[in-house]
Amino acid sequence: MGLSTQQVLDALHSEEEFAFTETSRVYCSHAQHLSDWIDWLYEDIVGDQPTIFEVKQAKLLLSEQYLEWRNAVSLRHRDLLSKRGHICLYEVFVDGFNRLKTTELSLRPALLFEPPRPPPPQIPQAPGYYFPQVK
């Protein structure tokens, strides 16, 4: 009797083939430089008690720095995202951006509803005179 579909899938995608430890993947030199820069950004710009403005500024700086690095490296390193190879620029960028986004959300949680609108301003009336409002 033949193998079931599940047995074939299990054989093709065995856990041993996809099991990685933290030490099995290394940063390429470009990603290591970007990672070091992100650490500097987080320590110097964001700091211990960041404001929303500082975090948003850091997110903008990170995006600009990533795009500059991305344009300066070879095609092989530009958009590489793989569980088998080295850790490259895009993965480092996403981790850094998520770190900043988490900090931003801890300072100002996302709105789950739209805040109520303020009432319209009242037209002041002069004392002793009544000015009807024309529609």
C-alpha positions as a printed Julia matrix, in Angstrom:
135×3 Matrix{Float64}:
   0.0    0.0    0.0
   1.26   3.52  -0.81
   2.03   6.38   1.52
  -0.72   8.74   2.6
  -0.61  12.37   1.61
   0.23  13.38   5.17
   3.14  10.93   5.31
   4.53  12.34   2.06
   4.21  15.91   3.36
   5.84  14.94   6.65
   8.73  13.33   4.79
   9.18  16.36   2.52
   8.96  18.89   5.32
  10.64  17.16   8.2
  11.28  19.35  11.23
  14.97  18.47  11.23
  15.4   20.11   7.85
  13.92  23.41   9.09
  15.26  23.37  12.63
  17.71  26.18  13.29
  19.38  27.3   16.44
  20.23  30.92  17.18
  23.86  30.27  16.29
  23.16  28.59  12.95
  22.32  31.9   11.22
  24.79  34.75  11.04
  24.52  38.37   9.95
  26.15  39.36   6.68
  28.53  42.29   7.04
  25.95  44.76   5.68
  23.29  43.57   8.1
  25.73  43.69  11.01
  26.54  47.34  10.25
  22.84  48.19   9.99
  22.12  46.32  13.22
  24.87  48.25  15.02
  23.46  51.5   13.62
  19.95  50.57  14.84
  21.35  49.89  18.33
  23.0   53.32  18.28
  19.76  54.92  17.04
  17.75  53.29  19.8
  20.21  54.29  22.53
  21.01  57.85  21.42
  17.84  59.06  19.71
  15.12  57.13  21.51
  16.86  56.76  24.88
  15.39  55.65  28.21
  12.38  57.99  28.33
  11.4   58.6   24.71
   8.68  60.91  23.47
   6.35  60.14  20.59
   8.23  62.7   18.5
  11.6   61.01  19.15
  10.23  57.57  18.23
   8.6   58.84  15.03
  11.83  60.64  14.13
  13.79  57.42  14.75
  11.38  55.47  12.51
  11.93  57.98   9.72
  15.71  57.89  10.16
  15.67  54.08  10.14
  13.64  53.99   6.93
  16.0   56.43   5.22
  19.1   54.58   6.43
  17.73  51.22   5.3
  16.95  52.54   1.83
  20.44  54.06   1.55
  22.03  50.72   2.55
  19.69  48.8    0.26
  20.68  50.92  -2.73
  24.39  50.56  -1.94
  24.59  46.76  -1.71
  24.52  44.1   -4.43
  21.22  42.71  -5.69
  21.75  39.52  -3.7
  21.53  41.42  -0.39
  18.68  43.81  -1.21
  15.53  41.88  -0.42
  16.84  38.6    0.93
  14.53  37.01   3.48
  15.34  33.37   4.09
  15.25  30.9    6.95
  18.22  29.01   5.49
  20.77  31.65   4.61
  22.35  34.5    6.48
  20.41  37.3    8.15
  20.38  40.22   5.74
  19.35  43.88   5.55
  15.59  43.5    5.18
  15.24  41.22   8.2
  17.34  43.57  10.34
  15.25  46.53   9.14
  11.96  44.8    9.97
  13.22  43.83  13.45
  14.41  47.39  14.13
  11.18  48.93  12.84
   9.08  46.56  14.97
  11.18  47.47  18.01
  10.46  51.16  17.42
   6.76  50.51  16.71
   6.45  48.57  19.97
   8.01  51.51  21.81
   5.62  53.9   20.08
   2.57  51.84  20.98
   3.71  51.6   24.6
   3.77  55.4   24.75
   0.48  55.98  22.96
  -1.72  52.94  22.42
  -3.59  52.69  19.13
  -7.09  54.2   19.12
  -9.79  51.58  19.0
 -12.51  54.13  18.27
 -12.78  57.6   16.8
 -12.83  60.29  19.49
 -16.0   62.42  19.65
 -16.02  65.62  17.64
 -15.95  68.89  19.56
 -19.17  70.92  19.53
 -19.41  73.69  16.92
 -18.36  77.13  18.14
 -21.14  79.41  19.39
 -21.59  82.76  17.7
 -21.35  85.43  20.38
 -24.33  87.78  20.71
 -23.91  91.47  21.37
 -25.61  92.57  24.61
 -29.06  93.99  24.04
 -29.25  93.07  20.37
 -30.5   89.9   18.84
 -29.15  88.86  15.47
 -31.1   85.96  14.01
 -29.05  83.4   12.19
 -30.02  83.11   8.56
 -30.11  79.66   7.1
